[in-house]
């Protein structure tokens, strides 16, 4: 298929992660397969919007959620934008397309009480895995870093002298976040256990019990298992700790632009989604404090 050069463009020029590139390739391949079945032609470079619209209808009828369909169409948009850039087409078939409407989901972050239970009240095993697990939770809540960023965090990214942590984010964009004293002490404590199992001389800070690099499902399981002891919320994931980090900072009066920099967001719009929960907190404070609301 002709979108091989596009995939290389995503990898080499856009510096997209393997996960993201795979998702793009899967979406393009799915559309090409649809075109082959429906129109007996799997070349998608010169399709018309009516063909894309037909694919969208088939996806809706198969029960796929609008948000997922929008993501698939975003892959097509990026592809046709690339074709325009490389002058392989003169106009994108998606130029007038409007995204499907989706219901906005307000994710409820962990409360400060739930965080305190997990970090202060639960007893962790005095073992490599036990100390590693609480250090991971402390790291995610103290920095707001993404799961992939935590997995790829290196020992030398921790600057004890400057009290900072260097995080390599999406598209290889670096950011510096403060190293809190509690987190620093926790990392140093964990390191005494880590040294005993680092048989492969790995650079990564967090390792498995066999001394290998951490993997996504393990990080998810750690967060889900411990927060299941403290929270009844349906979603208990590493991303919820990132969400909680941002919300708690905003609730305490942190500047939105500062939180944006700490999270490594490219635009303020990405950070503003966390203000919904802060607004809920402000409404609660307002309701309790305003004289006209008191009985």
C-alpha positions, 0 to 999 in steps of 0.5 A: 500500500502507498501509505508506507512513506507516511508511516516513515514520516510519522516515525522519523519526522514527527517522532510519534511513538510506536504505539501511535504509529501502529494505531495510524497504520491500523486505521488506514489499513482498515479503511483500505480493506473497506474500500477493497470490499465495497469498491474493489479498490484498496488505493485510498489516495484519491477517494471521495468523501462519499466513500469515507462517509460510507465507511463512517456509516458502517462503523456506526452501524457496527456499534463503534463509539463516536469517539473511536470513529473520530480517532480513526477519521483523524488518522485519515485526515493526517494522511491526506494532510501529508499527501497535500504536503507532498503534493500527491493530491490537490485537495483533501476529501475530508476538507468539509468533514465535521467530527461526530458528536461525543458525550463529554465524560468528566473523570473524577480524580482521586480525593486527597483522602484516598491518596493519603490512604494509599501513601500513608495507611496501607502497609507495603511489604518490606521487599523490592516489589513493595518499596518499588510499588509505593515509589511508583505511586509517589512518583506519579502523584508528585510529578503528574508524569505519564505511564510511558514517561515513568517506564522510560525514566532513567536513573540519571534523570534524577538530579539530586543537587538541583532537586529536579527530574528530567522527563522525556515526553511525547515527541521527545519533548523534555521538561523539568519538574521539581523533586519534592523532598518526600519523593527524593527520600522515597527514591533513595530508599527504593534504590537500596533495594534496586541495586540488589536486583539490577543484574543487567545494569539497566539505566531505567529507574524502575525495574521488574523483580527480574531486573528488566524494564517495566512494562505498561500492564504491570504499572497499571496493575500496581495502581489498580491493586493499591487504589482498589483498597482505598477507592470505589471509583471505577477507573483506577489507572496511572492516568487517573493519578496524572489527572489527580495531580493536575486537579489537586494543584488547581484546587490549591490555587496553582496557575493553569499555565504552570500546570500546563508546563508540569504536565508537558501539554503542547496547548493550554486547551489540553490542560483546561479539561482539568478545570472542570473538577476545580470548578466543582471544588470552587462551587462547593467552597462557595456554597459553604462560605457565601453568606447568602447561602447560609441558613 
